[in-house]
């Protein structure tokens, strides 16, 4: 379902979800060396559509970590000046074929129709951006934590979840442990 609001949404205080949600199984696959190129295509599409509105575009999540099992979903952080100024990016992302899925304080989520790309829109300066990058970069460097995280994801994938947020929440203790070691925190914006 595509949602196309006509005005900007300042001071969002509650989460709004658009489209279908429900029980899902997590399917993990081995790392695919094509994922960085898939991200580059998405990044190029976003920057072409948004121009200077896209301050930065980062590849995050497990598909950004070589050697890590992952859901075959490219997670992207799109950094904008003001996440509440949806008129600067919403219609253009929808025009590229992405579905607007979630509006919550400080975060917007778009998803591709094939569910293989998630775009997390965050505002410049949001600590969640640095936290995503710290976690990603740590797992790229630290094979012990990468293997630990892979085992955790494998264990969690054996369960059925009421939605992907529940699966993400189940990983939060490990993620927070890594971030704490690096002096970073993130409060539920986006995914890892």
C-alpha positions in Angstrom: 0.0 0.0 0.0 1.4 3.4 -0.9 0.7 6.3 1.4 1.1 9.8 -0.1 0.5 12.5 2.5 0.0 16.0 1.2 1.7 17.9 4.0 4.8 17.6 6.2 4.5 15.9 9.6 6.3 17.7 12.4 6.3 16.5 15.9 5.3 12.9 15.2 4.7 11.3 18.5 3.4 7.8 17.6 4.2 5.1 15.1 2.0 4.7 12.1 2.3 1.6 9.9 1.0 1.5 6.4 0.3 -1.8 4.7 0.2 -5.4 5.8 2.0 -6.8 8.8 1.9 -10.2 10.3 3.7 -13.4 11.2 6.8 -14.1 9.3 9.6 -16.5 9.3 13.1 -15.2 9.0 15.1 -16.8 6.2 18.8 -16.3 6.4 21.2 -16.9 3.5 25.0 -16.9 3.2 26.7 -13.7 2.4 26.3 -12.8 -1.3 29.1 -10.8 -2.9 26.5 -9.1 -5.1 25.0 -7.2 -2.2 27.4 -4.3 -2.3 26.6 -3.8 -6.0 22.8 -4.0 -5.2 23.3 -1.3 -2.6 25.2 0.9 -5.1 22.3 0.6 -7.5 19.8 1.6 -4.8 22.1 4.4 -3.6 22.4 5.7 -7.2 18.6 5.6 -7.7 18.1 7.5 -4.4 20.6 10.2 -5.1 19.4 10.6 -8.7 15.8 11.0 -7.5 16.5 13.2 -4.5 19.6 15.2 -5.5 20.9 17.4 -2.7 18.0 16.2 -0.4 20.0 13.0 0.1 22.8 14.2 2.4 24.2 10.7 2.6 23.2 7.2 1.9 24.7 4.3 3.9 24.6 0.5 3.5 23.8 -1.0 6.9 22.5 -4.2 8.3 23.8 -7.7 7.8 24.1 -7.5 4.0 26.7 -4.8 4.5 29.0 -7.2 6.5 31.0 -9.7 4.4 30.8 -13.2 5.8 27.6 -12.7 7.8 24.4 -14.6 7.3 21.6 -12.3 6.4 18.1 -11.9 5.3 18.4 -11.1 1.6 17.3 -7.5 2.2 19.5 -4.4 1.5 19.1 -2.0 4.4 19.9 1.6 3.7 20.1 4.7 5.8 19.1 7.8 3.9 20.2 11.0 5.7 18.1 14.1 5.2 18.1 17.6 6.8 14.7 17.2 8.3 12.9 13.8 8.5 9.6 15.5 9.2 9.8 17.5 5.9 8.4 14.6 4.0 7.6 16.7 1.0 11.3 16.8 0.2 11.6 13.0 -0.3 8.4 11.0 0.1 6.8 11.4 -3.4 10.1 11.0 -5.1 10.9 7.7 -3.3 7.3 6.5 -4.0 7.9 7.5 -7.6 10.9 5.2 -7.7 8.6 2.3 -6.7 9.2 2.2 -2.9 6.2 1.8 -0.6 6.0 4.1 2.4 5.6 1.6 5.3 6.2 3.4 8.6 6.2 6.9 10.1 7.5 7.2 13.7 9.3 9.9 15.6 12.6 10.6 13.9 12.3 7.7 11.4 10.5 6.9 8.2 10.7 3.5 6.4 10.2 2.7 2.8 10.3 -0.8 1.3 10.6 -2.2 -2.2 7.6 -4.1 -3.5 9.8 -7.3 -3.6 10.7 -6.7 0.1 14.4 -6.8 -0.8 15.2 -3.2 0.1 14.4 -1.2 3.2 15.2 2.5 3.2 15.4 4.1 6.7 15.1 7.9 6.5 16.9 9.6 9.4 17.7 13.2 10.2 21.3 14.5 10.0 22.9 14.4 13.5 20.6 11.5 14.7 22.8 9.3 17.0 21.2 6.3 15.4 23.2 6.9 12.2 26.5 6.7 13.9 25.3 3.7 15.9 24.4 1.8 12.7 27.8 2.6 11.2 29.7 1.7 14.4 28.0 -1.7 14.6 28.5 -2.4 10.9 32.1 -1.4 11.0 32.8 -3.4 14.2 31.3 -6.6 12.7 33.4 -6.1 9.5 36.6 -6.0 11.6 35.8 -8.4 14.5 35.4 -12.0 13.3 34.6 -13.2 16.9 31.6 -10.9 17.3 30.6 -11.4 13.7 30.4 -15.2 14.4 28.6 -14.7 17.7 26.1 -12.5 15.9 25.6 -15.0 13.1 24.9 -17.8 15.7 22.4 -15.5 17.5 20.6 -14.8 14.2 20.6 -18.5 13.3 19.0 -19.3 16.7 16.4 -16.6 16.3 15.6 -17.5 12.7 14.3 -20.9 14.0 11.4 -19.1 15.6 8.3 -17.6 14.1 7.8 -13.9 14.7 4.8 -11.7 14.8 6.7 -9.3 12.6 10.2 -8.2 11.7 10.3 -5.7 14.6 10.0 -8.5 17.1 13.0 -10.3 15.4 15.0 -7.1 15.5 14.1 -6.5 19.1 15.4 -10.0 20.0 18.8 -9.0 18.7 18.9 -5.7 20.6 20.8 -6.9 23.7 23.8 -8.1 21.5 23.7 -5.0 19.5 23.6 -2.7 22.5 26.5 -4.7 24.1 28.7 -4.0 21.0 27.6 -0.3 20.9 28.3 0.2 24.6 31.9 -1.0 24.1 32.2 1.7 21.5 30.4 4.4 23.4 27.4 4.5 21.0 23.7 3.9 21.5 20.6 3.5 19.3 17.0 3.5 20.4 15.2 1.2 17.9 15.6 3.3 14.7 16.2 1.1 11.7 17.7 -2.4 11.8 20.9 -4.3 12.0 
